[in-house]
Amino acid sequence: MNVPTQYPPVMDGLLYATIDMGAVKDALQRGWIVAMVSETMPVQHPNCGSLSMLLPPFPVLEAYSNQQPQMARAIYLEYLNSIELDQTISKVLGCLRNFKRVLLYIEPDPNKEFHILDTIAEFMLNVFGLRIGMYNHPDMPAGIFASPMTNFNIADCLFRNGAISKEEYAFMIPPECVPSNASCALLLQSINFGMGSIEEVLKVTCQLLHEIRQTVTTGRQSPVMIINDKDIAQQKAQIDSIVQNSKTIYGDQDKPI
């Protein structure tokens, strides 16, 4: 069930987990999306896919083998929060947004040895406000704890990975938040805007989001929304460079305009 929150969430999908293969088959029969956080794919089904990228990398395994659990957990959390995992995380969020119920399957032995589920659960709760529930355990329900920061993180992750449109992004991101560098670059592809200072980019981007909201609400298009196809082609290489080199990740620009 959804946990009541004073701040409205940007999506209502719920994330569950299990170490029981029987639960996987049951969830698929109920129409859920199942993500196998495993090196193998023992189940073949249209609604079942692999998320092996979420498994802990070698430095985490090494730290656990050296009896350094705190270091291992810190390394694992940093890995989950890295640009390398950004697109994978966006797939999870996209499934939650579109299909409402997602189940993560983790093999019991690796989970016990490397605390995979606990670490993923800590990351999803702290960054996105998503509490992972245990499948078929009513005493451990899934939930959503929305805040401006978590809503920003969800919206920005989805948008910078191409999972939502700029119009959807404009209404999902809290108005008081500034888009990440990567999202700013993507938004500027849709308008006739040359390269400028960081301050100019942020100002124009925030104004563009405001204009998008106004356009969708009123149906009247602002001059700032005029698309210049020729300029887009010329600017694409520069914009792509900004996106690829951006160090922004999960709300590090979550500040008032």
N, C-alpha and C positions, 0 to 999 in steps of 0.2 A: 504494500500500500504506500501511497505518497504520504510523507510526513508533512504536516501543516507548516507553512513558513510565512513570515510576514512580508518577505520580498518575493514577488512573482518569478517563477523560474521561466527560462526561455524554451524549455522543452519538458515533456512529461514522461519520457521513456525511463524504464527501470532496469538496472543492471544486476544480474544474479551470477552466482558462481557455484560450481560443484566439483567434487573429486570422484563422483560416482558416474560411471558410464551408463548405467540404467537411467539416470536423470536426463542424459543427453537424448536418448531415444524418446523419452516421454515428452521433453520440451519440443522436439521436432514434430511430434504428432500433434502438438498444440499450436503449431505454426510459429514458433519462436525462431529467432536467429541464434545459431550456436557457433561460437568461436573456439577453436581448439588451440589452447596455449600449450602446444605439444610439438615435438619433432615429427610425429607420425600423424596420419589421418585415418584412424580405424573406422570412421563412419563416412560413407559417401552419400551426400544428400545436397540438393540445390540450396538449402538454407544453412548449410554447414560449411565453414571455411577455416583456413589456418591463420592463426595469429602467433606463429612461432617467434616472431620478432620480440614479443613481450617476455620471452624467457630471459633469465638473467645472463649477462655476458660473462666471459671467462674470468675477469677480475673479481666478480662477485663470488663465483665458485671457489676461486683461489683463497679469498679472504675467509670464507667459511671453513675451508680445509685447514687454514692456519689458526682456527679458533678465534677469529676476529669478527664476531657477528655484528657489532655496531658499525664497523667499517664496511662490512659487506652490505648492510642495509642502506647505508649512506650512498655507496657506489651505485647500488641498484636504483634508488630513487633518482639520483642524478641522471642515470641512463634513461629512465622512463620520461624524464623531463627534458631530454635532449632533442635537438633538431633532427637527429637521425630517426627518432621515433615519432616525429610530429605527424607524418602522414598516416602511420598505423593507428595512432590515437584518434585521429580525425575519422577514420573508418568506424571505430567503435562508437564515437559520438554520432556519426551519420546514421548508423543502424538504429541507435536509440531514438533518434529524432524521427526516422521514417517508419520503423517497425515496432517501436514501443517496448518490446521485451527482448533482451539479449542475455544469453547464458554463456559464461566463460567456463570451459572445461579445463582442469589442470590435473595432470596425473598425480596420484596420491604420494608416491615415493619421492619424486623431486620436490613436490610441494612441502613435504615434511622436512626434508633435508635443507632446503634453501628458502623456506618461508615465502614462496612465490605469491600466494594469494594474499597474505597479510600485507606484503609490500605494495602490491598493485592496489589493494583496497585503500591503503594509506594515501597513496598518490591520487587516486580518483576522488577521494573525499576532500583532501586538502586543496587540490587544484580546481576541480570542477563541482564540488559540493555533492558528489554522487556517492551515496553509501551503498556498497555492494551487499546484497542479501544472499543468504544461502538457500538454494533451491529446495523446496518442500520442507522448509524449517520456519514455520510461522513465528517462532520466537526470535528469528533473525531476519527481519524484513528489509527489503531494499527501500531507499528513501532519497529525497532530494532536499538539500539544504542550500537554497539559493541566496546569493548576495550579489551586489554589483560586481565584485571581483570574479566570482565563479561564472556569472552570466557573461562577463567580458571574455573570460578564458574560453568558454564554449563557443561563443560567436566568432571570436578571432581565429581559433583553431580551425573551425569549419570553413570560414571564408578564405583564409590564406592557403588552404588546401583544395579549393575549388568545389567544396561540397554544398555551398549555398551562393545565391546571387547577391549582388551588391544591395538590391532592394531588401532582401531578407536580412542581410547583415545590418543595414541601417536601422531596422526595427528591433533586432535582437541585442545589439550592443547598447549598454546603458548610455544615455545622452551625455553624462558627465565624464565618460571615459574617452581617452585618446587611442585611436587604432595603433597597432604595432607598426613597425617600419615596413614589414612585408605587406601588411594590409593596405597601408598608405600607398605603396607602390602599385599594387593591383588596382586600387580605386582610381589612381591617376591615369590609368590606361584608357579610361572611358571619357576623358575630357581633353580639351585642347590646352594642355599645361606643359610648359618646358621645365627644365631642371632648375631648382632653386635651393635656397638655404633650408635647413631643417625647420626653422620657424615658419617659413613660407609654406613648406609642404604640409605641415601640421595644420596651419590655418586654413589652407585651401581644402584639405581633406575633411576637416570638421565641418566646413561650410558646405562641402559637397554632400555629406551625410544629411545635413539639415535640409538641403534642397531636395534630396531624394525623398525624404519623409514628406516634405511639402507636396512634391509632385504626385506621390502615390495617394496622399490624402485628398488633394484638391483636383488632381488631373491636369494641372497646369504645369508646363515644363519651364524651368528657369533657364536663362542663358548659360549658366555654369554647367548645365547638363548637355549642351550641344556637343555632339560627337564629331570628331574630325578624323575620318578613317585614314587619310594620308599621314597625318602626324602620328597616329597610333603605330603604324608600321615602322616609322623612323625611330620612334621612342622605345620600341619593344626591347631592343638589345640592352639599352640603358636600364630600363625597368627590371628586366630579368636579372641584371647584375646586382641591383639593389636587393631583390628578393633573395638571391642565392647567398649574398654576403651579409644579410641581416642577422644580427645576434639576438634580436628580440625573441623572447619565448614566454608564453603564458603570463601575460599581465604585467610585464616589467615596465609598462608605460601606463598602468592603471592609475591615472591622476586626473584631477579636474581640468577642464578646458580653461 
